[in-house]
């Protein structure tokens, strides 16, 4: 959908809904940014946030699962 069509539709939205429309657009832009990340980007972010547990042996892993 061309931007001109969206701009015309925005002109028909009552003023009291504009804050909600703006917040929705912010949400869409956020989702676009988030979806641009691939699985590797997400895995790196998890490591950086300390969300990854490292086990040096399979026995360590089994013990942690119990």
N, C-alpha and C positions, 0 to 999 in steps of 0.2 A: 504494500500500500504506500503510495507516494506521500511524502511529508505534507504536501499541500492539502491532501484529503484529510489528514489528521489535524492540521491547523484549522481547517474549516469546521471540523467536528468540535474542536475545542471552543470555538466561538459560540457554539450552541449550549455549552455546559454552563449552568448557573454559577455565579460568582461564589456562592457559599460552598460549592463542591471543589473549588480550585485547589485548596490545600490537599484534599484527598487525592485529586488527580496528580498533583506534584509528588506526593509521597509514593503513589503507585509507579510513576515514572522512575523515581529513585530506586524503587525495588527492582524494576525491570533492568535498569542499568547495572545494579548490583549482581543480579542473576547472570547477566551477559558476561560480566567480569569473572564471576565464579565458574561459569561453564567453559570459559576459555582455558581453564586449567585441565591438564590431563592427569591420568593416574599417577604418573611419576611425580608431577608437581605436588599432588596430594600426599604421596608417600614421603617426600622430602619435608613437607610441612609438618607431618605427623612426627617425624624424627626430631625436627627442630623444636616442637612443642613438648618433647619428652614423652610421647604417647606410645613409644615402641619399646617392648621388652626384649632383651637379648638373652638367649640361653646358649651356653657354651657346649652343652651336651643334651642328648635326648632325654637322659634321666632327669636333668634339671627341669626340662620342659614338662615331663610327666609329673614331677613333684609339684610344680606350680599349678597344674590342672586339677590336683586333688584338693 
